[in-house]
């Protein structure tokens, strides 16, 4: 095939952007690879560069309307940077239609509806995809659409009776009990979504859903319910919360339903990688359509963290008869990888959109009337989505701040931060040493316990040290720079060492917190797991890293861990699924890549105290006004007839 490489001016400009840190080297390599497969027109090369950059920023596709309008805002570039790249490419299409015509003509692009030659790029309507993301997005959309349309017959009288037993009665307010509604609506569906912010009772609700599933199954002892979450910590918290709630419910339901026994039969909550049977160093899993999971009901918590490829693998491995329940906060940060699946699936959950049929069923099964404000003509998935609207835990200043940020209200956010309440603090015009001092104060309790060493090696003592460490955390919006994970971890280590709280002798030392950065199936640790380095009581002179999973402690020799990093400070992304009594969030001086969802997620990691540290006050307001927008065709694909 003829290979017409784009003009050298384009590659020179790509090199300039790459050296400036504005473009990944991978993007240039990818564009050259596509060019090598056929005729590489400048328009195709520019589209490949932009598509690769957007994929690296979590988008699943490139919308041609965005390309025609200038994608510099999505890329975090200036208008001049985009204009210089476009000028170097020569004459480019000015409209989405023009881009579509040029891409359709390229032999490296498959236009959906034409004969498929397995090209690396896919053009579906007005969206350009890498083939694997188009495949994943199509699988998720088709599977969700099919499942959402499958509404089961339910014995509403039986359900109404069980709901009356499982939920407290005698509420004083007239608002509907959305937790009841979530349970009864999930009971009838092949797929359901329960979304809500912190303190709205997602796990409280799902514990009652589990009890309801057992009570109405007809054969509770053979009902296979599995619990899962994206990370080990989130899975352990889910299981711990569910077990506690089911234990309390067991006393309420009595001998009619052996809930404690049934809960024990469910087994531990697992990470999605573990559940699906991840194969080391591959993208494949042991469980798939040909070897489905052995479950009747699968409940996935922290679903906002589930990226597109993982959701596709999960749905592919789910047997046709099984029920899928997704739990999560739609307003939290999406996964680092491509896709914002939960946000796309319940984008309009705030509005409701319930049909008369759903209203009638909900009233008959739960006794709760959905208010007229939430009625509408939403599609099948809308009918299976419930947003929990009342927070029982986040009513104080932290909750007020989270609500203000989530609403995009900069003025109200500033008011809460500057009100002088001890639960919320804002250190404005800060320097790095302010964060370092907070770290010294926050980490001294666990490091003092480590230094005292009383009960070293005893699991109860180790558990206590781990709990002290988990009470406080520094969260960063970025990885690099003095306000990023790398700069702050280095500065904090120096401060702790100068204060005599740690004694470094190389990379590993007693008291070092570490985060696993890559799945390691040999040691059983996974990306995002956090542990503490302590002396190995069985091997004097050796160090072990201890991980807390619920109330269980497990450990690995430090020398066996290869892919870890120091974790006094961590990114907000990595903190999802965790909660700390005191959370400190450090914003960088340059906040052009910050957004509302990141700030909201950082705030909602704090249960008792939240401290915001920023070198420039304006950064917060800019972030609150900026929404994370990820290009995706998922909602449109689900809505297709």
KAUR-V468091 format. One record per residue. N is the residue number from 1. PSI is psi in whole degrees, 0 to 359 (999 if undefined). OMEGA is omega as a letter, one per 30 degrees, with the letter a starting at -180 (none if undefined). D_CENTER is the distance of its C-alpha to the mean C-alpha in Angstrom with 2 decimals. Layout:
# KAUR-V468091
N,PSI,OMEGA,D_CENTER  N,PSI,OMEGA,D_CENTER
This chain:
# KAUR-V468091
1,146,l,42.96  2,138,a,43.71  3,96,l,41.26  4,93,a,41.65  5,143,l,39.45  6,160,a,38.43  7,152,a,40.66  8,333,l,40.44  9,324,l,39.67  10,314,a,36.20  11,329,l,35.46  12,319,l,36.98  13,324,l,34.60  14,318,l,31.62  15,321,l,32.96  16,313,a,33.21  17,323,a,29.60  18,314,l,28.48  19,331,l,30.70  20,357,a,29.41  21,14,a,25.82  22,347,a,24.91  23,140,l,24.53  24,144,l,23.36  25,327,l,26.33  26,326,a,24.54  27,317,l,24.88  28,319,l,28.61  29,317,a,28.94  30,315,a,27.17  31,319,l,29.42  32,322,l,32.48  33,314,l,31.56  34,320,l,31.34  35,326,a,34.62  36,346,a,36.25  37,355,a,35.78  38,210,l,38.07  39,118,a,39.14  40,83,l,36.80  41,153,l,37.44  42,321,a,36.15  43,317,l,34.15  44,319,a,32.39  45,318,l,31.72  46,317,l,30.27  47,320,l,28.01  48,317,l,26.85  49,312,a,26.25  50,317,l,24.19  51,315,l,22.21  52,319,l,21.41  53,317,l,20.44  54,320,l,18.10  55,320,l,16.46  56,342,l,15.97  57,11,l,14.25  58,1,l,11.71  59,147,l,14.25  60,349,a,15.36  61,175,l,18.92  62,119,l,21.60  63,125,a,23.15  64,329,l,26.88  65,320,l,27.44  66,322,l,25.21  67,319,a,27.18  68,324,a,30.43  69,343,a,29.59  70,108,a,28.49  71,16,a,24.88  72,325,l,25.31  73,318,l,23.06  74,328,a,20.08  75,349,a,21.04  76,21,l,21.61  77,167,l,25.28  78,163,l,28.39  79,325,l,30.50  80,320,l,33.16  81,318,l,31.01  82,317,a,30.21  83,323,l,33.87  84,321,l,35.16  85,316,a,33.11  86,320,l,34.28  87,322,l,37.84  88,332,a,37.85  89,344,a,36.93  90,215,a,39.92  91,120,l,40.02  92,157,l,36.67  93,149,a,36.21  94,347,a,36.01  95,161,l,34.44  96,322,l,31.63  97,318,l,34.45  98,317,l,36.04  99,317,l,32.91  100,319,a,32.57  101,317,a,36.21  102,320,a,36.01  103,322,l,32.91  104,326,a,34.48  105,342,a,37.57  106,134,a,35.79  107,348,l,36.33  108,358,a,32.92  109,128,l,31.19  110,121,l,31.14  111,117,a,31.55  112,127,a,30.31  113,335,l,33.52  114,176,l,35.63  115,136,a,36.56  116,117,l,33.72  117,18,l,34.73  118,39,l,31.31  119,157,a,30.79  120,338,a,27.71  121,147,a,26.84  122,131,l,26.52  123,112,a,27.56  124,104,a,26.53  125,236,a,28.09  126,27,a,27.11  127,135,l,24.10  128,131,a,24.38  129,153,l,22.08  130,141,a,22.04  131,318,a,23.33  132,329,l,20.56  133,326,l,17.94  134,318,l,20.56  135,314,a,21.11  136,315,a,17.50  137,322,l,17.09  138,318,l,20.51  139,314,a,19.90  140,313,a,16.82  141,312,a,18.86  142,320,a,22.04  143,314,l,20.74  144,317,a,18.89  145,317,l,22.00  146,315,a,24.34  147,320,a,22.66  148,332,a,22.34  149,350,a,26.07  150,95,l,26.95  151,124,a,27.91  152,155,l,29.77  153,134,a,32.91  154,138,l,32.45  155,92,a,35.28  156,330,l,34.57  157,318,l,37.35  158,316,a,35.99  159,315,a,32.46  160,319,l,33.94  161,314,a,35.88  162,320,l,32.98  163,321,l,30.75  164,328,l,33.66  165,321,a,33.71  166,333,a,30.02  167,145,l,29.43  168,148,l,31.42  169,175,l,34.00  170,29,l,35.89  171,143,a,33.31  172,327,a,35.21  173,166,a,33.20  174,0,a,33.48  175,148,l,29.81  176,152,l,28.50  177,96,a,26.58  178,336,l,23.26  179,317,l,22.36  180,314,a,25.50  181,319,l,24.77  182,317,a,21.30  183,311,a,23.02  184,325,l,25.93  185,319,l,24.10  186,330,a,21.72  187,331,a,24.91  188,353,a,26.42  189,158,l,23.68  190,338,l,22.61  191,140,l,19.06  192,153,l,17.75  193,130,l,14.82  194,114,a,14.83  195,157,a,12.86  196,159,a,13.76  197,184,l,13.32  198,139,l,14.12  199,2,l,17.44  200,354,l,17.75  201,41,l,18.16  202,314,a,15.53  203,327,l,16.55  204,315,a,20.12  205,314,a,20.10  206,333,l,18.82  207,319,l,21.44  208,329,l,24.05  209,318,l,22.80  210,313,l,23.31  211,321,l,26.74  212,320,l,27.53  213,315,l,26.70  214,315,a,29.00  215,331,a,31.66  216,3,a,31.91  217,333,a,31.49  218,341,l,35.18  219,68,a,34.47  220,325,a,31.93  221,341,a,32.78  222,7,l,31.83  223,120,a,28.59  224,105,l,25.84  225,129,l,22.56  226,143,l,19.66  227,140,a,16.59  228,161,l,13.47  229,162,a,9.97  230,328,a,7.90  231,161,l,9.74  232,319,a,13.32  233,316,l,13.02  234,322,l,10.70  235,316,a,13.16  236,318,l,16.09  237,321,l,15.24  238,311,a,14.86  239,317,a,18.18  240,315,a,19.87  241,318,a,19.14  242,316,l,20.20  243,318,l,23.27  244,314,a,24.34  245,319,l,24.12  246,326,l,25.91  247,320,l,28.50  248,322,l,29.30  249,330,a,29.50  250,321,l,31.81  251,329,a,34.48  252,319,a,34.22  253,340,l,34.63  254,209,a,37.24  255,349,a,38.80  256,334,a,37.96  257,112,a,34.56  258,73,a,34.04  259,320,a,30.44  260,318,l,30.39  261,316,a,31.73  262,323,l,29.38  263,320,l,26.33  264,325,a,27.65  265,338,l,28.02  266,331,a,24.33  267,186,a,23.77  268,153,l,20.86  269,143,a,17.20  270,158,l,16.03  271,157,l,13.21  272,323,l,12.64  273,315,a,14.61  274,316,a,17.32  275,315,a,17.51  276,346,a,18.04  277,62,a,20.31  278,140,l,19.00  279,124,a,22.02  280,137,l,22.27  281,23,l,22.31  282,170,l,21.64  283,0,a,19.02  284,163,a,20.75  285,156,l,20.44  286,324,l,23.33  287,133,l,22.25  288,195,a,22.47  289,324,l,24.62  290,341,l,27.73  291,72,a,26.60  292,163,l,24.34  293,148,l,22.69  294,71,a,25.22  295,154,l,23.53  296,328,l,24.55  297,132,l,21.42  298,124,l,17.84  299,121,a,15.41  300,119,l,11.68  301,165,a,9.83  302,46,a,6.28  303,343,l,6.18  304,338,a,3.77  305,353,a,1.86  306,116,a,5.57  307,172,a,7.45  308,312,a,10.93  309,320,l,13.05  310,319,l,11.50  311,321,l,11.72  312,317,l,15.21  313,321,a,16.19  314,312,a,15.18  315,326,l,17.18  316,327,a,19.94  317,355,a,20.42  318,125,l,20.54  319,150,a,24.24  320,327,a,25.59  321,346,a,26.68  322,155,l,23.44  323,135,l,21.32  324,128,l,17.53  325,121,l,15.80  326,129,l,12.15  327,141,l,11.06  328,171,l,8.49  329,110,a,8.85  330,341,a,9.22  331,356,l,9.99  332,169,l,7.05  333,142,l,5.86  334,174,a,4.61  335,160,l,4.31  336,322,a,7.67  337,176,a,9.43  338,141,l,11.09  339,150,l,10.09  340,65,a,8.36  341,308,a,9.29  342,316,l,8.62  343,322,l,9.94  344,318,a,12.76  345,325,a,13.63  346,40,a,14.16  347,321,a,15.04  348,24,a,18.34  349,329,a,17.63  350,325,a,19.27  351,341,a,22.48  352,264,l,22.79  353,28,a,25.15  354,137,l,26.62  355,170,l,29.83  356,325,l,32.99  357,319,l,32.49  358,318,l,29.18  359,316,a,30.88  360,316,l,33.79  361,313,a,31.80  362,317,l,29.64  363,317,a,32.83  364,322,a,34.69  365,330,a,32.05  366,340,a,30.73  367,6,a,33.49  368,133,l,31.09  369,122,l,31.92  370,126,a,29.19  371,152,a,30.55  372,331,a,32.01  373,339,a,29.58  374,15,l,26.84  375,159,a,29.05  376,204,a,28.99  377,40,a,28.98  378,159,a,25.37  379,182,a,24.82  380,321,a,24.26  381,324,l,20.45  382,322,a,20.96  383,341,a,23.38  384,16,a,20.85  385,130,l,18.20  386,132,l,18.71  387,124,l,17.35  388,128,a,18.32  389,356,a,20.13  390,119,l,21.72  391,123,a,20.24  392,350,a,22.54  393,333,a,21.14  394,56,l,20.24  395,347,a,23.69  396,200,a,24.83  397,323,l,24.39  398,316,l,20.75  399,320,l,20.00  400,319,l,22.41  401,316,l,20.81  402,318,l,17.30  403,318,a,19.08  404,316,l,21.10  405,314,a,18.35  406,331,l,16.42  407,356,a,19.82  408,24,a,20.49  409,93,a,23.52  410,315,a,24.40  411,313,a,27.73  412,322,l,26.46  413,316,l,23.76  414,320,l,26.63  415,313,a,28.80  416,317,a,26.49  417,329,a,25.94  418,9,a,29.70  419,344,l,30.95  420,8,l,31.74  421,139,a,29.90  422,342,a,29.25  423,342,a,25.71  424,130,a,24.63  425,144,l,26.06  426,116,l,25.98  427,102,a,27.73  428,158,l,28.71  429,42,a,30.42  430,161,l,29.20  431,166,a,30.00  432,327,a,28.11  433,338,l,30.42  434,317,l,29.11  435,318,a,25.70  436,320,l,27.63  437,320,l,29.81  438,321,l,26.95  439,319,l,25.63  440,314,l,29.19  441,319,a,29.44  442,329,a,26.08  443,351,l,26.48  444,319,a,30.22  445,315,a,30.02  446,324,l,28.32  447,327,l,30.34  448,320,l,33.51  449,321,l,32.86  450,317,a,32.44  451,322,l,35.66  452,320,l,37.54  453,9,l,36.66  454,125,l,38.05  455,19,a,37.20  456,131,l,35.65  457,337,l,34.60  458,133,a,34.55  459,323,a,31.24  460,321,l,31.46  461,316,l,31.99  462,317,l,29.12  463,319,l,26.81  464,319,l,28.17  465,317,l,27.55  466,319,l,23.92  467,323,l,23.46  468,319,l,25.19  469,320,a,22.93  470,354,a,19.77  471,343,a,21.37  472,144,l,20.82  473,146,l,18.50  474,126,l,18.67  475,138,a,15.57  476,150,l,16.07  477,337,a,14.91  478,170,l,16.42  479,321,a,17.64  480,163,l,21.26  481,174,a,24.16  482,339,l,25.56  483,7,a,22.62  484,177,a,20.06  485,314,a,18.98  486,312,a,22.00  487,318,a,24.57  488,320,l,23.67  489,318,l,23.48  490,316,a,26.89  491,322,l,28.39  492,318,l,27.22  493,316,l,28.70  494,317,a,31.94  495,316,a,32.17  496,324,l,31.59  497,318,l,34.15  498,334,l,36.69  499,3,l,36.35  500,15,a,37.14  501,336,l,33.90  502,158,l,33.01  503,102,a,35.37  504,131,l,33.99  505,71,a,35.90  506,199,a,33.89  507,317,a,30.21  508,139,l,30.04  509,158,l,31.33  510,130,l,31.30  511,352,a,28.56  512,121,l,26.22  513,139,a,22.51  514,150,l,20.62  515,134,l,17.14  516,132,a,17.06  517,357,l,15.99  518,140,l,16.79  519,134,l,17.07  520,99,a,20.64  521,337,l,21.96  522,323,a,25.34  523,350,l,24.34  524,25,l,21.50  525,151,a,18.92  526,158,a,15.54  527,123,l,13.31  528,344,l,11.91  529,140,a,14.74  530,132,l,16.89  531,171,l,20.60  532,140,l,23.90  533,123,l,27.00  534,167,l,30.15  535,145,l,33.61  536,111,a,34.14  537,336,a,36.80  538,345,a,38.07  539,89,l,38.50  540,133,a,40.03  541,349,l,38.88  542,158,l,35.65  543,145,l,32.11  544,152,l,29.30  545,125,a,25.60  546,133,a,24.62  547,138,l,21.23  548,122,l,20.63  549,97,a,19.12  550,241,l,19.83  551,6,a,23.54  552,140,l,24.16  553,133,l,24.80  554,161,a,24.88  555,158,l,26.06  556,140,l,26.60  557,134,a,29.39  558,324,a,28.24  559,346,l,30.27  560,351,a,28.25  561,120,a,24.97  562,318,a,24.87  563,80,l,21.40  564,162,l,20.57  565,154,l,20.59  566,141,a,21.80  567,41,l,19.22  568,323,l,21.06  569,144,a,18.68  570,164,l,15.09  571,156,l,12.62  572,321,l,10.45  573,313,a,7.45  574,344,a,8.82  575,349,a,9.53  576,138,a,6.40  577,358,a,8.06  578,163,l,11.32  579,137,a,14.16  580,145,l,17.29  581,316,l,20.61  582,120,l,21.03  583,131,l,18.37  584,125,l,19.75  585,124,a,17.90  586,120,l,19.90  587,143,l,19.89  588,169,l,21.86  589,321,l,25.10  590,110,a,23.96  591,28,a,21.00  592,339,l,21.20  593,6,l,17.64  594,155,a,16.19  595,167,a,14.90  596,317,a,14.69  597,325,l,10.94  598,314,l,10.98  599,314,l,14.01  600,316,a,12.84  601,318,l,9.83  602,316,l,12.48  603,316,a,15.04  604,4,l,13.33  605,345,a,13.01  606,134,l,16.83  607,331,a,18.91  608,325,a,22.40  609,138,l,22.59  610,129,l,20.72  611,125,l,22.38  612,131,l,21.70  613,124,a,23.59  614,136,l,24.36  615,338,l,27.33  616,126,a,27.67  617,326,a,27.32  618,337,a,26.74  619,320,a,23.40  620,309,a,21.71  621,319,l,23.33  622,319,a,22.55  623,318,a,18.82  624,325,a,18.92  625,348,a,20.86  626,120,l,18.65  627,146,l,15.93  628,119,l,13.25  629,116,l,14.88  630,124,l,13.70  631,132,a,16.60  632,151,l,16.26  633,11,a,18.89  634,313,a,16.93  635,319,l,18.26  636,319,a,21.71  637,321,l,21.79  638,325,a,20.97  639,348,a,23.71  640,142,l,26.24  641,999,none,29.15
